[in-house]
Amino acid sequence: MTNFFNFIFTRYPIKTRRSLEMMPGLISWSLIFFPVWGSLLIPFAVAYFILLFDVFWFYKSFSLAITAYIASKKISQAEKVDWLSETKNFKNFKKVTHVIVIPNYKESYTKLNASIASIANQTFPTKHIHVVLAMEEREAKAKTKANKLIKKYKHIFGSIFTTFHPDIEGEIKGKSSNESYGGKQAYKKLVETGLIDIKHATISSVDADSIFDKQYFSYLTFKFLKNPKRFGTFWQSANVNYNNFWNVPAPVRVLSFFSSLYRTALLIQQDRLVANSTYSLSFVMLHKIGYWDVDVIPEDYRIFFKAFYKLQGNAWVDPIFLKTSMDAPLSSSYIKSLKNKYNQERRWSWGVSDDPLFIKWWLTTPNVPFLRKTILLYNVLLDHFLWPVNWFIITVAANIMPFVNPVFSRTTLGYNLPRLAGFILTSCLFALLAMIIIDVRNRPKNTPLSRVRQFLFPLEFVLLPVVGFFLSTLPALISHTQLMFGKRLEYKVTEKL
C-alpha cells in the first residue's frame, strides 16, 4: 500500500500537496457552517451532532482537570527528590553532557540573562553544560549582547559560545532554521573536536524566556541514563506561563491559564505528549535525522514526527515532571500585548501547515507500527482541525437553529436543544473551578500580589467567550484559510518585556 501512495505522491506532487493543504480549511469551514445549512436539510442530525459535541466538550473539560491534577501531584513529588544524588548512582554519570541551544532574535539582554542564569543555577555540574547562543546575523546588536553574556558566564559552563545564522536562500527565517544552524555548529565545535561524547549527550531547544527548575538537568540526566531507548527519546517538562502571569492583560492571562494547565496535563497522556517549545532530545538522534528543518516555521511537532518516521516509529517522548516557566506575550501597551498574543496564536496555529506532510508520511513510510502512527496522527489532526471550530459549536450553534429553522424549534428536540446544550456546558463550570484550584496550587507562592487581586482572578473568565474568539479561534481560522489558498505565513517574533 505504501508503494501505491508513493507512486501517487511522486506522479502528482503538486496536486497531492495542494489537496492535503486544502483539507483542514475545508473541514473547518464545513463544520462551522453545518448548523446553518444542516438546520434546513437535516435538522435532527444537526441537533444530535451539537449535543454529542457538547458531551465531547464536557468530557474534554473534566479530562483536562483530572489529568492536570494527576500531573501536578507527580510534579510536586518530583520537586522533593534529590535528582543529583539519584543520578550519581549510574556509572556513566560523569560522562553526560548537555548542550543547550537558545535561538533568539532581538531578545533583550535582560531576558536572555534570566534564562541563562536559571541554567547556571542548576544542581547538575555546570561544567558539563554547553550553551549555544544562536543569534541571527542580521540583528545589528547581536554581537555586543552575546559578548556581554559570554563574558559573564564563560567561567561557569563547560563552554558558552555564539553562532550567527546568515540569511540563506531557500530557508524560512525563524526559530527552526536558526537552531538548525546552531545545532550543526555545536556538533562541529563540541563533537568533532572530541570535547564531548555524543553518545552521552543531550541537546535542548530552549526558548529565550525559559526559566528552568534548578533540578531540570539533574532529572534529565537521570532519565537519560535510565532509559534503554535514550537514542530515540525526547524529554518534555511542563511549559507553564508563570514568569509574568500577573503583569499581562486579563485576556492574555485567561488563555495562558489554559495553556499552562494543558501543557501540564499532557505529561501523563503518553502519545498525546509531543515535544513543544522548550524540550530536550538525544544528540545522537538529532544528528542522525539531520537536525531541524530550515524551510518551516513550526519546529517542535515537525522535529518529533520527522524523527518518528525516519526511525521507523522508534521515537518517544519521556515526561520530565518539573515546571519550566515561560513568558506570556507582553508588550509596551495593553493593545500591543493583545496584538502580540494574536500573532503568537497565528504562529502556533500555523502548525496546521505540517498536517499535509504528516498525512503523507503516514501513507508512504513503510515499516512503521500502524496503530501507534495512527494514534499520533489522529491526536494531531483532531486538535488542529477542531481548533477554529470548537468556539462556534459550543457557543452559538444550539441558538442558531431556531432562527434558521423555526419549524424545527417547535418539535420536542428543537425546543429542548438550547436547554440541553446549556445544561451540559454549564456543568463544565465545575471542571473550570477544579482547574482554578489546581492552577493556584501550581503557581509560585512568592509572587508579590494582593490577595484581593488573586481572589478576583476567577471573575476574569467572563471574558472567555470574547477572548476565545478573537485571540484563539480567529487566528486559527485565518491560518486554516490561508493554507487552503496556498499562502504562507511570515514569522513574527513574540515580543517579551
N, C-alpha and C positions, 0 to 999 in steps of 0.2 A: 504493500500500500504506500509506503514512503517513496518507493521508486516512481509510482504513478504521480504523486503530488510533486515530487522533484521535477518530473517532466513538465507538468503544468506550469510550475513557477518559473522554470527555465525557458519554456516556449513563449510564455506570455508574462514577462516580468513586470511591465508597466500596468497592464490590465489587472493582474492579480494584486499588486500593491495598492492600486487605487481602489479596488473593490473592498479590500480589507480596511483601508483608511476611511472609507465612507460608512462602513458598518456601525461604528459607535454612535455617530451623529444621527444616522437614520433610525437606529433603535431608540435612542434617547428621545428624539422628536416624536416618534411614533407613540411611545408610551405616554409622553406628556399630553398629546392631543387625543389619545384613546378615549378618555372620559367625555370628550366633546362629540366626536363623530360616532363613537360607540353608543352614546346615550340615545341616539336616534335610531341606530340599526340593531343593536344587540344590548338593550339596557340592562337586562338581567345579568348577562355575562359581565358587564362593566361593574355592576353593583357588587357582585361576588368577588371580582378582581380587587376592587377597592377595599373590601372587608378583609380579604386574605392578605393584602399588602399591609393593612393596618395591624393585623395579627403578627405579620412578619416583623414590623417595626417594634411592636410590643416585645417580641422575642429578642430582637437585637438590643433593645434598651436594657432589659434585665440581664441579658447575657454579658453586656459590657460592664454592668455594675458588679456582677458576680466574678467575672474573670479579673477585673481591675482589683477587686478586694483580695482575691487569692494571690495575685501577683504582688500586691502591696505587702501582704504578710510575708511572702518569700523575700522581698527586698529588705524588710525590717529585720528578718532573721539573718540575712547575708551581711548586713551592715555591722552586726555584732561579732562576726567571725574574724579572727586574725588571719587573713589570707596569706600574708607573707610567711607566717610560721607554717601554715598548711603546705605552702608551695616548696619550702625548703626541704621537705621530705623526699622530693624527687631528685634522683641522682644527676639529672641534666639541668638542674635549676640555674647553675652559673653560666650555662651556655646560651640561655634565652635572651634575645634582644627584641626590642620593639621599635619599629620605625613609624614615625608619625608624620603624615603629610597634611599640611594645613593650607589648602588652596584659598587664596584671598585676592581681592581686587578692591582698592580704595577703602579697605578696612582701617579704622583708626589705630594708632599705636596703643592706645588705652585698651581697646577691645582685644587685640592680639596679645598684649602683655598679660591680661587677665586669664586668657585661655592657657598660655604657656606657663604662667605661674601655677595653675592647677596641676599641670604635668610635673613641674619642678617639685611640688609638694607631695608627690606620690610616696607611698610606703615602699614601693619597689625601688631597688637601687637605680638611681637616675643615670649612672654611668653606663647602664645597659639600654638607655633610651636615646634614640637619634631623631632629632626634629628637623623636618624639611619645610622651610618657609617657601611655599610655591607661589611666587609672585608673577604678575603679568608684566612683560617687558614694556608695554605701552603705558603703564602707570608712572607718572612723572616722578613722584617722590618715593617710589618703592625701595630704591637702594638705600636712601637715608634712613628710612624706617627700619629696614631689615638689619642694617649695620648696628643700629642702636640696640635692637633686640639681641643680636648675636653677641655684642659686647657684654650685655648684662647676664646672659645665660651660658656663655661658652665654657665656663668652669664647672657648670652643674651637670650638663648632659655628656654622654659619650661623644656626641657631636651635634652641632646645630649649624645648618648652612642654608643657603638660598638658591633657588632655581628661578630663572626668569623666562617664562614661557613666551616665545615670539608669536606674532600673528602668522599662521601658516595657512596657505591656500588649501581649501577643502575642509578645514576644521571649522567647527562652530565655537564661537567664543563663549566660555563659561567654565563651570567647575570641572566638568568631566575631562575636557581637553587639557586644562591646566594641571589637574592632579595626575593625569596620564603622563604628561611630560615630567612632572616632579617625581613620580614613581620610577620612571625609566632612568632618570638621572641618579636617583638614590641607589638603584641597582648597580650602576656603573661605579659610583663613588664608594659604596659600602660593601657590596658583594664581590664585584670583580677584583677589588683590591685586597680582598681577604679580611677586611675589617670585621665583618660579621659572617656567620654561617647561616645561609638562607634556610637550611633545614630546621633551624631553631629560632626562626624569626617570624614575627607577625608584622603586618603593615596596617596602619589605620588611616581611614579617610575622616578628617576632622574638620567640621565647620568652625569658622574663626571665632564664634561666640560660645563654643563648647566649654563648660566648666565640669571637669571630671570629679567624681568621688575620689577621695585620696587613696582608696584601695583598688581602683579600677584595674590598673596594670598588674597588681599582685594577683587579683582574682582572674584576670585574663591569662596570666602565666599558669595558674593552677589548672584552668580549663584546657589550655593548650597542651600541657604536659600529660594530662589525664586522658585526653581524647585520642583513641587509636585512629580516628578519621581526621586528624588535625590538618592534613594537607588538602582536605576538601571542605574546610569549615570556615564560616563567617561567625563572628561573635557580635551580639547586639545587646546593648543596655537599654533602659527606658529613657528615651529622649523627651524630657519634660521642659515646658516653657516657664521656668520659675525665676530666671535671672532678673527680669523686670516686670513680673506679673502685675504688681500694683501700680506701675507707672504708665502702662498703656491705656488707651481709651477703653471704656466699658465694652463696646462691640468686639474689639480685638481680644479683650480678656475672656469673654464668653467662649469664643472659638478656641482660644489657647487652652482653656479649661478642658474642653472635649478632646482636643488633640493630645494633651498630656495623658489623660486617662486612657485614651485609645492606644497610645504607644506603650503604656504600662501594661494594659490588658493583653496585648499581643505576645508578651513574653512567655505566656503559658499556652499559646494556641498552635504550637508545632508548625505545620506547613503554611499557616497564615502569617507566620513571622518571616518577613523578608528584610534584608539589610536596608536601613533607611538613615539618611542624613549623616550621622556620625556612627561609624562601625569599624570593626577590625576584621582582618582575614589573614589566612596563611600567605606569606610572601611567596612560597613555592607555587601555590595555586595561582596567584595573581600573575606571576611571570609566565607560567605555563599557558594561561589563556590569553595572554597578550595585552594585559593592562586594561584600563578603562577606554571606552570608545571615544574618539575625538570628534565625531560628527553628530552628537546628540546633546540635548540639554539635560534630560533626566538621566542620572548616572547610577543611582543606587539599585533600583529594581533591574536595570539593564545589566549591571555587572553580575548580579546574582544569577539571572536567567542565562546569561552568557556562560557563566561557569557551570551551571546545571546541565546545559545541553552539550557543552564541549567535553565535560567529564562524564557524559552518558548517565546523568542522574545522580552522580556521586558528589553532590554539593549539598551542604546542610547549613542551617543557622542555629547556633547554640546560644541560649539566652545568658546574659550577664545580669544577675538580679541586683543591680545598682542603678541609681539615677544619674544621668548626665544632663545637667541643666543648661538650657539654651535661652536665647532671647526670643520674645515675641516682637513682631515688627513695631518699631517706634521711630518717629521722625520728629522734626522740629516744631510741628503743629498738629493739632487734632486731625484736621482734614488730610494732611500729608501722611499721617500714621494710618488712616483708613485706606488711603490710596496705596500705601506700602503693603498693607495686608492684602489688598485686592491683587496686586501684582504678584505677591508670593503665591496666592491661591491659583493664579493663572499659570505660574510656572509649575506648581505641583500637579495641577490637573492636566498639564500638557504631557504628563506621564502616559496618558491615553495613546499618545503617538507611538509608544512602544508595543501596544497591543497587536497591531498587524504583524510585527516581527515575532512576537511570542506565539501567535497562532501559526505562522509559517513554520517556526521551529517545531512546534507540536506536531504538525503534519508531515514534516520532511526529515526530521532527525531520527535515525534508526537506533535501536538497542537502548532506548530509554524506558524505564519502567512505566507502563501505560497508566496505571492507577495514580501514581504519585504525580506524574506530569499533568494529568487531567485535573487533579485536585488543585494543584498550584495555579493552573491556567483559569480554572473556574473561579477561584477566590479573587484573582486579579480582575478578571472581566466583570464579575458581579460588582465589585467595589467601584470600578471605573465607569461602567455603563449606568449604574444607578445614581452615581454622584449628582448629576444635574436633574435627576428625575424625582428623587425622594421628596423634596420640598413640595412639588406640585401635587403629588398623590396624597400626602398626609395632611396638607394644609387646605387645599381648595377643591380637590376632586369630588368629594362627597357633597359639597354645597353647589357644585356646578350643575349636577344632573337635574335638579328641579327647574332650573332656568332653561336648560336645553330641551328637556322633555317633560313638560308639566303633567302630561297624561300619566307617565310612569310614576311620578311623585304621589299619585293618588292610589297606587297599589300598596299593599301591606309592606313589601320590601322597600319600595321607593319612599314611603312615608317614614319608615324606621331607619333608613340608611344613615342620614346625618346623626341621628341619636346613637346608633350603634357605633359608628365611627368615632364620635365624640367620646363615648364611654371608654372605648379601647385606648384611645390616645391620651385621655385624661388619666387613665391608670398608669401611664408611663411616668407620671409625675412622682410616683413612689420610687421608681428607679432613679430619677433625677435627684431626689432627696438623698438616696443612698450614695450616689456619685459625689454629691457635695460633701458629705461626711468623710468619704474616702479621700477626697482631694485635700480637705482641711488637715487630715492626719498626715498626708504625704508632704505637704508644703513645708519649707523651712520654718522653724518656730521662732527664730531670732529676728524676724523682719520687723523693723520699727514702724508699726502701724497701729492705729487706734482700733480698739475692739468694736467701736461703733461702725467703722467702715467695713470690717470683716463681717459684722452681723448683717449689714445691708447688702452684702455681695449677692445673696440669692435673689434679691429683687431685680438685679440686672438681667436675669433670664427672661424677663418680659420682653426684652429686645430681640429674643431669639428668632421669631418669625421674620422680622425685617432683616436682621443681621445675617441669618442663614441664607436669605435670598441674594442680597447684594454682595456679600463677601464670601460666599461659597458656591451656591447654585449658579449664579450668573457667570462668574469666571469659568466654571467648569463647562457650562453650556456653550460659551463662546469658544472654548478650546475644542470641544467636540465639533462645533460647526466649522471652525477654521480648518481643522484637519479634514473634514468632509469635503471642503472645497479646495484642498490641496495646498493651502497656505501654511507658512512656517512661523514659528514664534521666535522673537528676538529675546535673548537672555537679558534679564534686568536684575541687577544685584539688589537684594533686600537691604535697605538702609538700617544700620544698627547704631544707636546712640549709647 
